[in-house]
Structures are given as structure tokens and as C-alpha cells.
Amino acid sequence: MKLPHSFAHRSRMQRSAALAACLALASAGAHAANAAELATAQAAVDQMPPSATLRKIAENGAIVLGTRESSVPFSYTVKQQPVGYSYDIALKVVDEVKKRLSMPNLAVKNVQVTSANRISYVVNNQVDLECGSTAHVAERDPLVAFSNSFFQYGIRMAVKKKSGIRDYADLANKTVATTAGTSDERMLRQMSIDKNLNLRIISARDHAEAFAALKSDRAVAFVMDDPLLYGKIAQEGAARGEYVVTGVSLANEAYGCMMRKGDPVFKRIVDDVIANMQRSGEATKLYDTWFMRPIPPDGMNLQFPMSAEMKALFANPNDRTVD
């Protein structure tokens, strides 16, 4: 729901009416906030520095999270429920919002987004927070706000071992897959021009579709963030040995949670949650859970050790781009 520009100037009577109108939404879940909790949350927001996001959450009795379908192991769906490293971080933010608003029964609503539409969903108030596998690159700063980074990585490619492809020069005049709406797609197209590779590029709807192009030999490589490549290969089970991640990294990037611009109060909450997790060692344990141990649905293990860059990030949390 997009808040009217005049929202901040509503009377208490108008705010109460808005709260009553949201009761149907809040009562939909088994543990939804009741009228008293909504009123308490509204009062809490009234005492805080202005935050359109927190006010929206307090009025609706719900926080809306943007999730992904197949960004293993960051945010993906198992039995129609979102799980993953990034999703767990989003839930930690939810816990903090519950405390700030005194809303222990705050509802969590998940909205599935794609690489192509995730930014517009944030901008248009369709989701309050997106913690998935979204790179914080400078070109996105005019559109959305990014939290402290929670993952650093390189952009490489997955190929079949038998293909003999080891670096980007080997892709000349061949078909390559990537995911539409990603910074990887932009860099891949630019590299094809700069190095005169004449690539035929498949821009897939999501990572699963892009990897399927490689698997079926419709593409000789899948270019993407290296942890996502390891995630897709791990899903192949016994056949994972047929694939390799290779190539000099096209760039180094970092993932952050996305939220709407112009709300420093909400951003500070998200930043502090991530920084506290990283400094306390909680984020390291979470990394171990999702990257070094068996994960759902089939107990696959990415076996992706933490890099020196990640350790440095955890020691010095920040929201800077690395591109």
C-alpha cells in the first residue's frame, strides 16, 4: 500500500479509523496482532522520529518481506515456505521491529519477487524489506536504500567440465546464460562488446531457468554470482561433479537488504541488526549453517568456506559498494 503524502498530517481520529480498517488484515493470521496491540504500536510510532515504513507496518499489523524462489542458499522456497541465509537475516530484523513497536504478534507476509521486478516492488511499497541476493551497486542507489552488506562475492561462470571452457575468451561466438535484471547481465553484455566475443546471451527469468539452459546444453556457461553457482551445482546431487565454477571474476560485489529511500530510521534498525550479528559472531554461525552444512530440502552441502573478504566485512560492517 502506498502511503498518501498527507499521511503524517492525519488527525488521531483519522489514524484510529485507519487502524480499524486494517484489523481485517491483522486478524487473518493465527497469531495476528489484536486491536490493543495495533494501538500500542501506533502510539510507539508517534513517539519515534518519523518513519513511513514503521508507520505502515504499525497500521497494517504486518511487515512484508520480499523473497526469492531459487536463490539458493540465500532466499528460496521449500514446501512453499521461504528459507535461507538472507531470509534468516530478514527475520532477525522482524524480531527487532516487533520489539520497537511492542508488537509480539506482528504478522510476516512474504511476497515472491524476481531479479527483474524486485526494485519496483520496493519502490512501489509492495514490500517493506527485500533480503535476497541483490547486489548493492552504485546505479541502484538513486532508486532504493541498501543496508549494511551481508555477503561479498565474485562474478564467475559455471560450465560442464567436459566443455573445456576455463575463461571468458573460450566463450567467443557461443551461447551463454545469465539471469535477467541482474548486474551480471549488464556486465556480460558489456564484456561481449568490449572483447568482441559475439556472445549469444540467454536472459533467463530466474537462476533455476538459467542453470537449466546450461544443463540441457542450450548454453555452454551460466554467468552469475559465484555462491549462487555453487548453490545450483549442489542441487545436482551425484551429478554435481560434472560441473565446475571457473573464470577470472568479472567484478566483486556485495549483497545488502533493500528498502525504500528516505527512511533513515528504518535503515538504521536494519543496519544495526546486521552489524550486531556480524560483530557478535552470530552471522558467522549463520554462514556455517547455510554454506558449510547440509541444507534443505535434500541435505545438500555447498562446501563454500568463508572468504577473507567476508571475514573483513564481518569485522567492519558497512553499507559501501565494492564496484
C-alpha distance (Angstrom), angle and dihedral (degrees) to the residues before:
residue distance angle dihedral
M1 . . .
K2 3.78 . .
L3 3.80 112.2 .
P4 3.81 116.3 -129.3
H5 3.79 115.3 -112.6
S6 3.81 88.7 -119.5
F7 3.80 93.1 55.6
A8 3.78 95.2 105.8
H9 3.80 89.7 57.3
R10 3.81 98.0 53.1
S11 3.76 118.1 124.9
R12 3.78 121.6 -114.4
M13 3.81 88.5 -107.1
Q14 3.80 90.7 54.9
R15 3.79 90.5 47.3
S16 3.79 90.8 51.1
A17 3.79 89.8 51.5
A18 3.78 89.9 51.0
L19 3.78 89.7 51.0
A20 3.79 91.2 51.7
A21 3.79 90.6 49.8
C22 3.80 89.6 55.2
L23 3.80 95.1 52.1
A24 3.78 92.2 90.7
L25 3.80 90.0 57.0
A26 3.77 93.3 44.8
S27 3.79 94.2 48.5
A28 3.79 93.5 51.9
G29 3.82 94.8 87.1
A30 3.78 127.5 67.5
H31 3.81 91.3 -116.7
A32 3.80 99.6 30.5
A33 3.77 121.3 150.9
N34 3.80 115.9 -95.0
A35 3.80 127.1 -136.3
A36 3.80 93.3 -90.7
E37 3.80 92.1 51.7
L38 3.80 91.5 48.4
A39 3.78 90.2 51.1
T40 3.82 91.2 48.6
A41 3.80 90.4 50.2
Q42 3.80 90.8 49.9
A43 3.78 90.4 51.5
A44 3.81 90.2 49.3
V45 3.80 91.3 52.0
D46 3.80 90.1 49.4
Q47 3.82 88.9 59.5
M48 3.82 94.4 49.0
P49 3.79 130.9 80.9
P50 3.83 107.7 -87.9
S51 3.81 114.6 -73.1
A52 3.80 119.1 167.7
T53 3.80 90.5 -166.1
L54 3.80 95.7 52.8
R55 3.81 90.7 44.8
K56 3.81 91.1 51.7
I57 3.81 90.1 49.2
A58 3.80 92.2 48.0
E59 3.81 92.9 49.0
N60 3.80 95.0 46.8
G61 3.78 97.0 40.2
A62 3.80 87.6 -133.2
I63 3.79 142.5 84.2
V64 3.81 116.9 -144.4
L65 3.80 117.8 -142.0
G66 3.80 124.4 -164.2
T67 3.82 110.3 -135.5
R68 3.79 136.0 -178.8
E69 3.79 132.2 -129.0
S70 3.80 102.6 -141.8
S71 3.83 112.0 6.6
V72 3.81 93.1 126.6
P73 3.02 122.1 -138.0
F74 3.80 97.3 2.7
S75 3.79 104.1 56.9
Y76 3.78 122.8 -13.1
T77 3.78 142.0 137.6
V78 3.80 126.9 -98.7
K79 3.81 116.9 176.4
Q80 3.81 89.2 -13.7
Q81 3.82 92.0 -55.8
P82 3.81 125.3 110.0
V83 3.81 117.3 -119.3
G84 3.78 136.8 163.1
Y85 3.79 148.8 98.0
S86 3.81 94.3 -70.7
Y87 3.78 93.0 42.1
D88 3.81 90.1 54.7
I89 3.81 88.4 54.2
A90 3.81 89.8 51.2
L91 3.81 89.7 52.2
K92 3.82 89.9 53.0
V93 3.80 87.6 55.6
V94 3.81 88.7 50.0
D95 3.81 89.5 54.0
E96 3.80 90.2 53.8
V97 3.80 92.8 47.7
K98 3.80 89.0 51.7
K99 3.80 89.3 55.6
R100 3.80 94.9 46.0
L101 3.81 92.5 49.8
S102 3.82 96.2 36.2
M103 3.81 87.8 -123.8
P104 3.83 108.8 137.1
N105 3.81 89.2 166.5
L106 3.79 96.0 50.8
A107 3.80 107.7 149.4
V108 3.81 120.2 -125.8
K109 3.79 115.4 -145.6
N110 3.80 118.8 -169.2
V111 3.80 121.3 -151.3
Q112 3.79 117.3 -172.5
V113 3.81 113.9 -132.1
T114 3.80 134.2 -178.5
S115 3.78 133.6 -141.9
A116 3.80 88.3 -100.1
N117 3.81 99.7 51.2
R118 3.82 105.8 26.0
I119 3.82 95.6 97.2
S120 3.80 94.0 48.5
Y121 3.81 90.4 49.5
V122 3.81 89.5 56.9
V123 3.81 94.8 43.1
N124 3.81 92.6 48.6
N125 3.84 95.1 49.5
Q126 3.81 93.5 -111.9
V127 3.80 90.6 125.5
D128 3.81 129.0 24.3
L129 3.80 97.8 -156.1
E130 3.80 133.0 13.7
C131 3.80 116.1 -164.7
G132 3.78 106.9 170.4
S133 3.78 129.3 102.9
T134 3.79 101.4 -47.4
A135 3.79 116.8 145.9
H136 3.78 118.1 -133.6
V137 3.79 100.1 -132.2
A138 3.80 124.9 163.5
E139 3.80 95.1 -115.4
R140 3.83 89.8 64.8
D141 3.81 95.8 52.7
P142 3.83 95.0 87.5
L143 3.82 89.6 56.7
V144 3.81 107.8 40.6
A145 3.79 142.1 6.4
F146 3.80 122.1 -112.0
S147 3.78 128.8 -149.0
N148 3.77 126.8 -137.3
S149 3.80 107.7 -59.2
F150 3.78 117.8 -97.4
F151 3.82 100.9 -174.9
Q152 3.81 137.6 29.0
Y153 3.79 123.3 -163.2
G154 3.80 148.2 149.0
I155 3.80 130.5 -109.4
R156 3.80 112.3 -119.8
M157 3.79 139.0 139.7
A158 3.79 139.5 -98.3
V159 3.80 116.4 -140.4
K160 3.77 137.5 165.8
K161 3.80 110.5 -93.7
K162 3.80 91.5 -131.0
S163 3.83 91.0 58.2
G164 3.80 92.4 75.9
I165 3.82 90.3 -139.6
R166 3.78 111.6 143.0
D167 3.82 106.7 156.1
Y168 3.78 140.8 14.9
A169 3.80 96.0 -90.4
D170 3.82 86.8 65.9
L171 3.82 89.8 63.2
A172 3.82 95.9 66.8
N173 3.84 111.8 139.2
K174 3.80 91.6 -1.9
T175 3.83 134.5 118.0
V176 3.78 116.5 -101.9
A177 3.80 130.2 -175.7
T178 3.78 129.1 -142.7
T179 3.81 135.9 153.7
A180 3.80 120.9 -87.0
G181 3.78 118.2 -115.5
T182 3.80 96.0 23.8
S183 3.78 131.0 121.5
D184 3.81 85.1 -122.8
E185 3.80 90.6 64.4
R186 3.81 91.1 51.8
M187 3.82 92.7 49.5
L188 3.79 92.8 45.3
R189 3.80 92.3 53.5
Q190 3.80 91.6 46.9
M191 3.80 92.1 48.5
S192 3.80 90.7 51.4
I193 3.81 88.7 55.9
D194 3.81 97.1 41.2
K195 3.81 94.4 48.2
N196 3.81 95.7 34.6
L197 3.81 91.4 -124.3
N198 3.82 95.9 148.6
L199 3.80 91.4 -144.2
R200 3.79 121.4 -172.4
I201 3.79 102.1 -141.0
I202 3.80 125.8 -156.0
S203 3.83 108.7 -156.9
A204 3.79 101.7 -158.2
R205 3.81 125.9 -159.7
D206 3.81 92.7 -121.4
H207 3.79 142.3 -7.5
A208 3.81 93.4 -89.4
E209 3.80 91.4 55.9
A210 3.81 91.9 46.9
F211 3.79 92.7 50.9
A212 3.81 89.6 46.8
A213 3.82 87.8 59.7
L214 3.81 89.4 56.3
K215 3.79 92.8 43.8
S216 3.82 92.6 51.9
D217 3.83 92.6 44.7
R218 3.81 92.8 -115.8
A219 3.81 84.1 122.5
V220 3.81 130.2 27.9
A221 3.81 94.1 -147.0
F222 3.79 142.4 20.4
V223 3.81 111.5 -145.4
M224 3.80 114.1 -157.6
D225 3.81 145.8 116.3
D226 3.79 106.7 -46.1
P227 3.85 97.4 -124.3
L228 3.80 89.3 54.2
L229 3.79 89.7 50.3
Y230 3.80 90.5 52.8
G231 3.78 88.4 48.1
K232 3.79 94.2 54.3
I233 3.81 92.4 44.8
A234 3.81 91.0 50.2
Q235 3.80 88.9 56.5
E236 3.80 89.4 63.2
G237 3.81 91.5 74.1
A238 3.79 112.3 -166.7
A239 3.81 90.0 8.1
R240 3.80 93.9 58.8
G241 3.80 89.5 98.2
E242 3.81 89.2 68.2
Y243 3.81 91.1 70.5
V244 3.78 136.3 63.1
V245 3.80 134.5 -171.5
T246 3.77 108.8 -131.7
G247 3.80 147.1 152.5
V248 3.79 133.7 78.4
S249 3.80 108.1 -72.4
L250 3.80 112.0 -94.0
A251 3.80 89.1 -149.5
N252 3.77 143.4 -23.1
E253 3.80 116.4 -114.8
A254 3.78 141.2 167.7
Y255 3.79 133.8 -135.7
G256 3.79 122.0 -132.1
C257 3.79 136.3 169.8
M258 3.80 114.0 -96.0
M259 3.79 125.4 -135.8
R260 3.79 136.9 158.7
K261 3.80 119.0 -71.1
G262 3.76 122.4 -112.1
D263 3.81 98.3 41.4
P264 3.83 106.6 102.9
V265 3.81 92.0 164.2
F266 3.80 93.5 60.8
K267 3.81 92.1 40.0
R268 3.80 90.1 53.8
I269 3.80 90.5 54.1
V270 3.80 91.5 51.8
D271 3.82 93.0 43.8
D272 3.79 92.5 50.1
V273 3.81 93.1 49.7
I274 3.80 91.5 52.7
A275 3.82 94.2 43.2
N276 3.79 92.2 49.1
M277 3.80 91.1 49.8
Q278 3.80 91.3 50.3
R279 3.80 97.0 45.8
S280 3.80 95.2 43.1
G281 3.80 95.9 52.6
E282 3.81 92.7 -113.3
A283 3.81 91.3 113.0
T284 3.81 90.9 51.8
K285 3.81 90.0 54.4
L286 3.80 90.1 47.5
Y287 3.81 90.1 50.8
D288 3.79 90.3 51.6
T289 3.81 90.5 51.0
W290 3.79 94.9 53.9
F291 3.80 104.0 30.6
M292 3.81 106.1 31.2
R293 3.81 104.5 31.9
P294 3.82 136.4 56.4
I295 3.80 111.4 -77.1
P296 3.81 134.2 -168.3
P297 2.89 144.1 -48.5
D298 3.80 99.5 23.9
G299 3.80 104.8 6.8
M300 3.80 95.2 -102.5
N301 3.80 117.1 167.1
L302 3.81 119.4 -148.1
Q303 3.83 92.1 -162.0
F304 3.81 89.3 -153.4
P305 3.84 108.2 153.9
M306 3.79 119.6 -149.6
S307 3.81 112.2 -93.5
A308 3.78 126.5 -131.2
E309 3.82 87.9 -111.3
M310 3.80 90.8 56.7
K311 3.79 91.8 49.6
A312 3.80 89.8 51.2
L313 3.80 90.6 49.9
F314 3.80 91.7 51.9
A315 3.79 90.3 50.3
N316 3.82 92.1 50.5
P317 3.83 110.9 27.1
N318 3.80 113.7 -156.6
D319 3.80 143.4 153.2
R320 3.81 97.6 -133.9
T321 3.79 123.8 131.9
V322 3.80 117.1 -119.7
D323 3.82 96.7 -158.0
